[in-house]
Amino acid sequence: MNRLLIVLGLTIFAALTARADDGSDLWLPPDRARAGMETLDIARAEVEGIGDVEFHVSADVLPGVTGPDGYTITRQNGKTVISAVSPVGVLYGAYHLQRLVRTGGVPPESVIRESPRYDLRLLNHWDNLDGTVERGYAGHSLWQWDELPGTLSPRYRQYARANASVGINGTVLNNVNATPLILRTDYLHKVKALADVFRPYGIKVYLSVNFSSPVLLGGLDTSDPLDAGVAAWWAEKADEIYGLIPDFGGFLVKANSEGQPGPQDYGRTHSDGANMLARALAPHGGIVMWRAFVYDPDSDDRARQAYDEFIGLDGRFDGNVILQVKNGPIDFQPREPFNPLFGAMERTRLMVEFQITQEYLGHSVQLAYLAPLYKECLDADTYAHGRGSTVAAVTDGTMSGYRPSAIAGVANIGLDANWTGHHFAQANWYCFGRLAWDHTLSSGQIAEEWLRMTFTGDDGFVEPVKRMMLASREAVVDYMMPLGLHHIFAEGHHYGPEPWYKQAVRPDWSSVYYHRADSTGIGFDRTSAGSNSTGQYFPPLREIFDDPSLCPDNLLLWFHRLPWDYRMANGDTLWDNLCLRYQAGVDAAREFQKIWDSIEGKIDRERFLHVQSRLRRQASDAVWWRDACLLYFQTHSGMPFPPGMERPVHDLDELKQIRLDLKHHN
């Protein structure tokens, strides 16, 4: 009888937990906090029901903990005690305790010491004031500018809570392709309203600014950074902002990139422009994040551009300027080598910029868990100071000692009920926050946390789905652009393949610029005999990347142009290896369908069906990618498809006629 009752109870519990779910709760339990609560009250609400929990806030230094965000969790006399030097530190401790309990419990009498690896852990929103989101695939912008400041959506606080739960402590509200209007007084009052909602959750607001704002908004004749009137305008604007928002974080700037104005318009340098803005913010404690995403349409290799333009400015930026560098030298590709600026600019504060929104990884249609991509960059060794000089170590302050250290991710959040369009895209928001807090965490550990908190703790669900997540990014690389291929997407929206595209208004916006396939071979020669981007890396990397027999297979065609019959380490030709990598991606995408179908009944039907439909589309798109790329490349190689590869199901001429309606993918 007892056994029957247990089984019955578990059945009822499963039925209750398998309720219809639109994903709006993300990875969080029901919210017990209320609008207007202070930070410690929010923390108490978050641990309600966990047991007897005490908070200690003290200015005393905690052993093994650094910074205002760090905390300890200890067991004392049957109580759980969270200690920190600030209320926000206590809040982070409360979320960590909540996470531990929901994923397996706190070990008895354990002592937990946590401090974030990066001081500033930011989301960058590419949201426009009209409600659209550049590279957004989850609906319109969260920010209802026409209703602010009078009306506050409840999602603002939910957004702040979700960010705080993974340690994110800053948000850039608007697109780096910024309009000057965001600095107009009426908009600053709207920004203030958001900052007031976010503050109890430890989140500061930042703004992207247009470098020509003194002209376009202020009515000045110039935006020359060395003009005294321009500097005075920015200083006055900074005073206005901090008068409204005393804890305002600072500015993010995209300048002299993709048509955006900047100091080079006046014959000045990036450091001239960044330092002028930094000096306006310095009296208030603000920072300038100056993006290093620049490239010249006349360059013979876009991958060299950021390094060539910024390396000579090392040491010329003010102390409150942080150079924001994309993880790779091109543009958020499914796989790139790390940007060679990391480690090279020893006298400049650098921060990593990742993309969470899946511009080049299938938008919100395809499952691509990005923790392995982030880890691949952060764990990469730059050899700037010998072995162990990882990208993480040279950006988190470990090697440089620079503070504040910072990291940013381009947000994938919109007004969709589930916030990110695809339920599994929530995991990329989550994993970015967790790695920004502690980049030593493994991709598998983070995936398991997220699965148990978001769906269920049933091992029969967690284990197979975790394997699927961990394999997903590599699968996407395989069926899109294996062996170091890059940027061969459909023009404009970057969804789907278009390796034949060459009618761009500038060469580096075409696909053929990057793969350079013809009858003699394929790949971009970036060796010392080519563009010499390999020379931008420290030894031994430059020698490894320069030699095709040493270069990792997954970057081979990034750094090398090779004949189709080049023999790779496994003895097969480059062509055969390329074909079989595409096939492996297709096979993996089909396997994801099987894994997901096998867990039916273990979670709510609403989310199960949503993900199931997306995975079906992903498997279909994988075949589309394989056929489009290999049929096109075969027109150059003239070689037959190898055994083990399915024959294409599409016709190349038909594939070239596809014109995507992006509304279907948003």
Secondary structure as GFF3:
##gff-version 3
##sequence-region A 1 666
A	DSSP	alpha_helix	2	17	.	.	.	ID=ss1
A	DSSP	alpha_helix	39	46	.	.	.	ID=ss2
A	DSSP	beta_strand	53	57	.	.	.	ID=ss3
A	DSSP	beta_strand	71	76	.	.	.	ID=ss4
A	DSSP	beta_strand	79	84	.	.	.	ID=ss5
A	DSSP	alpha_helix	87	103	.	.	.	ID=ss6
A	DSSP	beta_strand	112	114	.	.	.	ID=ss7
A	DSSP	beta_strand	120	124	.	.	.	ID=ss8
A	DSSP	alpha_helix	154	165	.	.	.	ID=ss9
A	DSSP	beta_strand	170	172	.	.	.	ID=ss10
A	DSSP	three_ten_helix	180	183	.	.	.	ID=ss11
A	DSSP	alpha_helix	185	198	.	.	.	ID=ss12
A	DSSP	three_ten_helix	199	201	.	.	.	ID=ss13
A	DSSP	beta_strand	204	209	.	.	.	ID=ss14
A	DSSP	alpha_helix	213	216	.	.	.	ID=ss15
A	DSSP	alpha_helix	228	244	.	.	.	ID=ss16
A	DSSP	beta_strand	250	253	.	.	.	ID=ss17
A	DSSP	three_ten_helix	263	266	.	.	.	ID=ss18
A	DSSP	alpha_helix	270	281	.	.	.	ID=ss19
A	DSSP	three_ten_helix	282	284	.	.	.	ID=ss20
A	DSSP	beta_strand	287	291	.	.	.	ID=ss21
A	DSSP	three_ten_helix	302	304	.	.	.	ID=ss22
A	DSSP	alpha_helix	305	310	.	.	.	ID=ss23
A	DSSP	three_ten_helix	311	313	.	.	.	ID=ss24
A	DSSP	beta_strand	321	326	.	.	.	ID=ss25
A	DSSP	beta_strand	350	355	.	.	.	ID=ss26
A	DSSP	alpha_helix	371	378	.	.	.	ID=ss27
A	DSSP	alpha_helix	391	395	.	.	.	ID=ss28
A	DSSP	beta_strand	406	410	.	.	.	ID=ss29
A	DSSP	three_ten_helix	423	425	.	.	.	ID=ss30
A	DSSP	alpha_helix	426	437	.	.	.	ID=ss31
A	DSSP	alpha_helix	443	454	.	.	.	ID=ss32
A	DSSP	alpha_helix	459	480	.	.	.	ID=ss33
A	DSSP	three_ten_helix	507	509	.	.	.	ID=ss34
A	DSSP	alpha_helix	512	515	.	.	.	ID=ss35
A	DSSP	three_ten_helix	533	536	.	.	.	ID=ss36
A	DSSP	alpha_helix	541	546	.	.	.	ID=ss37
A	DSSP	three_ten_helix	553	555	.	.	.	ID=ss38
A	DSSP	alpha_helix	556	559	.	.	.	ID=ss39
A	DSSP	alpha_helix	574	598	.	.	.	ID=ss40
A	DSSP	alpha_helix	605	637	.	.	.	ID=ss41
A	DSSP	alpha_helix	652	656	.	.	.	ID=ss42
A	DSSP	three_ten_helix	662	665	.	.	.	ID=ss43
###
